[in-house]
Amino acid sequence: MNATDQHPLVAAYLDAVARETAGLPADRRAELLADLREHIEVSGAEGEEQLRAVLAGLGEPRTVAASALAEEAPAGRAPVSGTGRGRLTAILLGASGVLLLLNPWVGALALIAALVLLWSAPLWTGRQKALGTAAGVAVPVVVLLGALLGAASRIGIVELLLMLVFSLGVPMLGAVLLLRAARR
């Protein structure tokens, strides 16, 4: 411990982070607090204003804690605060296939929004995010291939029906898998 650690602003900040991260394993929590102390110490901040600036740069204790808890989420339970966002992501992903068929522009916007939400949410592991992305991107790829085959007059009614089922089913399946993973 140095003099910076004993400053009331720093002590209050670290205490707040410690309270907010009560759900973390003890070793991970200690590591996080040590990293924060080191960052504050290395900053060389001496006065109260400089310390406030350093602490503001680290982020609110609740935000720091949420990030740390989110990193632990794949091994444990997903944070409850993300369930609404998870549902929205799944709905957009599931609807993107239908929307792409009805209106390509709206469908593309829904797919892009779903992918942005998917990759920015801490609810899923990298593997789950990749599967969700594949489920969403599969529809435009199949539609493009269908258009190319249709232009070459090599597509019949059976192929068209298969594309339709694929366009509806794959994004829905991806959405269901993401929702199930978010509940765990």
C-alpha positions as CSV (number, residue, x, y, z in Angstrom):
1,M,0.0,0.0,0.0
2,N,1.2,3.5,-0.8
3,A,-0.1,7.0,0.0
4,T,-2.4,7.0,-3.0
5,D,-4.2,3.9,-1.7
6,Q,-4.9,5.6,1.5
7,H,-6.5,8.7,-0.1
8,P,-10.3,8.7,0.8
9,L,-11.3,8.9,-2.9
10,V,-9.3,5.9,-3.9
11,A,-10.4,3.9,-0.8
12,A,-14.0,4.7,-1.5
13,Y,-13.7,3.8,-5.1
14,L,-12.0,0.4,-4.4
15,D,-14.5,-0.3,-1.7
16,A,-17.3,0.3,-4.1
17,V,-15.8,-2.0,-6.7
18,A,-15.3,-4.6,-4.0
19,R,-18.9,-4.4,-3.0
20,E,-20.2,-4.6,-6.6
21,T,-18.0,-7.6,-7.4
22,A,-19.1,-9.7,-4.4
23,G,-20.3,-12.3,-6.9
24,L,-16.8,-12.9,-8.3
25,P,-14.5,-15.7,-7.1
26,A,-12.2,-14.4,-4.4
27,D,-9.0,-14.7,-6.5
28,R,-10.5,-12.9,-9.5
29,R,-11.8,-10.1,-7.2
30,A,-8.4,-9.7,-5.6
31,E,-6.8,-9.6,-9.0
32,L,-9.2,-6.9,-10.2
33,L,-8.6,-4.8,-7.2
34,A,-4.8,-5.2,-7.4
35,D,-5.0,-4.2,-11.1
36,L,-7.0,-1.1,-10.3
37,R,-4.6,-0.1,-7.4
38,E,-1.6,-0.6,-9.8
39,H,-3.3,1.6,-12.5
40,I,-4.0,4.3,-10.0
41,E,-0.4,4.1,-8.6
42,V,1.2,4.2,-12.0
43,S,-0.8,7.2,-13.1
44,G,1.3,9.4,-10.7
45,A,-1.8,11.4,-9.7
46,E,-1.1,13.4,-6.6
47,G,-3.8,15.9,-6.0
48,E,-7.5,15.4,-5.5
49,E,-8.4,16.6,-9.0
50,Q,-5.8,14.3,-10.7
51,L,-7.1,11.4,-8.7
52,R,-10.7,12.2,-9.7
53,A,-9.6,12.3,-13.3
54,V,-7.9,8.9,-13.0
55,L,-10.9,7.3,-11.3
56,A,-13.2,8.8,-13.9
57,G,-11.0,7.3,-16.6
58,L,-11.4,3.9,-15.0
59,G,-15.1,4.2,-15.1
60,E,-17.9,4.0,-12.5
61,P,-17.4,1.1,-10.0
62,R,-20.7,-0.4,-11.1
63,T,-19.5,-0.4,-14.8
64,V,-16.1,-1.9,-13.8
65,A,-17.8,-4.6,-11.8
66,A,-20.3,-5.3,-14.6
67,S,-17.4,-5.8,-17.0
68,A,-15.6,-8.1,-14.6
69,L,-18.8,-10.1,-13.9
70,A,-19.5,-10.4,-17.6
71,E,-16.1,-12.0,-18.2
72,E,-17.1,-14.6,-15.7
73,A,-20.6,-15.1,-17.2
74,P,-19.7,-17.9,-19.7
75,A,-18.5,-20.1,-16.8
76,G,-21.4,-19.2,-14.6
77,R,-24.8,-17.6,-14.8
78,A,-25.3,-14.8,-17.3
79,P,-26.0,-11.4,-15.7
80,V,-29.7,-10.8,-15.2
81,S,-29.6,-7.3,-16.6
82,G,-28.9,-8.5,-20.0
83,T,-31.9,-10.7,-20.5
84,G,-34.0,-8.0,-22.2
85,R,-31.2,-7.2,-24.5
86,G,-30.7,-10.9,-25.2
87,R,-34.4,-11.3,-26.1
88,L,-34.2,-8.3,-28.5
89,T,-31.1,-9.8,-30.1
90,A,-32.8,-13.1,-30.6
91,I,-36.0,-11.6,-31.9
92,L,-34.1,-9.5,-34.5
93,L,-32.0,-12.5,-35.5
94,G,-35.0,-14.7,-35.8
95,A,-37.0,-12.2,-37.8
96,S,-34.1,-11.2,-40.1
97,G,-34.7,-14.2,-42.4
98,V,-38.4,-13.4,-43.0
99,L,-37.6,-9.6,-43.3
100,L,-34.9,-10.3,-45.8
101,L,-37.4,-12.1,-48.0
102,L,-40.1,-9.5,-47.6
103,N,-38.0,-6.4,-47.8
104,P,-34.2,-6.8,-48.2
105,W,-33.4,-3.3,-46.8
106,V,-35.4,-3.8,-43.6
107,G,-34.1,-7.4,-43.3
108,A,-30.5,-6.2,-43.7
109,L,-31.0,-3.5,-41.1
110,A,-32.5,-6.1,-38.7
111,L,-29.6,-8.5,-39.3
112,I,-27.0,-5.8,-38.8
113,A,-28.7,-4.6,-35.6
114,A,-28.9,-8.2,-34.3
115,L,-25.2,-8.9,-35.0
116,V,-24.1,-5.6,-33.3
117,L,-26.2,-6.5,-30.3
118,L,-25.0,-10.1,-30.3
119,W,-21.3,-9.3,-30.4
120,S,-21.5,-6.4,-27.9
121,A,-23.4,-8.5,-25.3
122,P,-21.6,-10.4,-22.6
123,L,-24.4,-13.0,-22.4
124,W,-22.8,-15.4,-24.8
125,T,-19.4,-17.1,-25.4
126,G,-17.4,-16.5,-28.6
127,R,-18.6,-19.8,-29.9
128,Q,-22.2,-19.0,-29.3
129,K,-21.8,-15.6,-31.0
130,A,-20.2,-17.2,-34.0
131,L,-23.1,-19.7,-34.3
132,G,-25.6,-16.9,-34.0
133,T,-23.7,-15.0,-36.7
134,A,-23.6,-18.0,-39.0
135,A,-27.3,-18.5,-38.5
136,G,-28.1,-14.9,-39.5
137,V,-25.6,-14.6,-42.3
138,A,-26.7,-17.9,-43.8
139,V,-29.9,-16.4,-45.2
140,P,-28.4,-13.7,-47.3
141,V,-25.9,-16.2,-48.7
142,V,-28.6,-18.7,-49.6
143,V,-30.7,-16.0,-51.2
144,L,-27.8,-14.8,-53.2
145,L,-27.0,-18.3,-54.4
146,G,-30.7,-18.8,-55.2
147,A,-30.7,-15.6,-57.2
148,L,-27.6,-16.7,-59.1
149,L,-29.1,-20.1,-59.8
150,G,-32.5,-18.6,-60.7
151,A,-30.7,-16.3,-63.2
152,A,-29.2,-19.4,-64.7
153,S,-32.6,-21.0,-64.9
154,R,-31.4,-23.9,-62.7
155,I,-33.9,-23.4,-59.9
156,G,-37.2,-25.1,-59.6
157,I,-40.1,-25.0,-57.2
158,V,-38.5,-27.6,-54.9
159,E,-35.3,-25.6,-54.6
160,L,-37.4,-22.4,-54.0
161,L,-39.4,-24.1,-51.2
162,L,-36.2,-25.4,-49.7
163,M,-34.7,-21.9,-49.7
164,L,-37.8,-20.5,-48.1
165,V,-37.8,-23.1,-45.3
166,F,-34.1,-22.5,-44.8
167,S,-34.6,-18.7,-44.7
168,L,-37.2,-19.1,-42.0
169,G,-35.8,-22.0,-40.0
170,V,-32.1,-21.3,-39.6
171,P,-32.4,-17.8,-38.1
172,M,-35.2,-19.0,-35.8
173,L,-33.0,-22.0,-34.7
174,G,-30.1,-19.6,-34.0
175,A,-32.4,-17.3,-32.0
176,V,-33.7,-20.2,-29.9
177,L,-30.1,-21.5,-29.2
178,L,-29.1,-18.0,-28.1
179,L,-32.1,-17.6,-25.8
180,R,-31.4,-21.0,-24.2
181,A,-27.7,-20.1,-23.7
182,A,-28.6,-16.7,-22.2
183,R,-30.9,-18.4,-19.6
184,R,-28.1,-20.7,-18.3
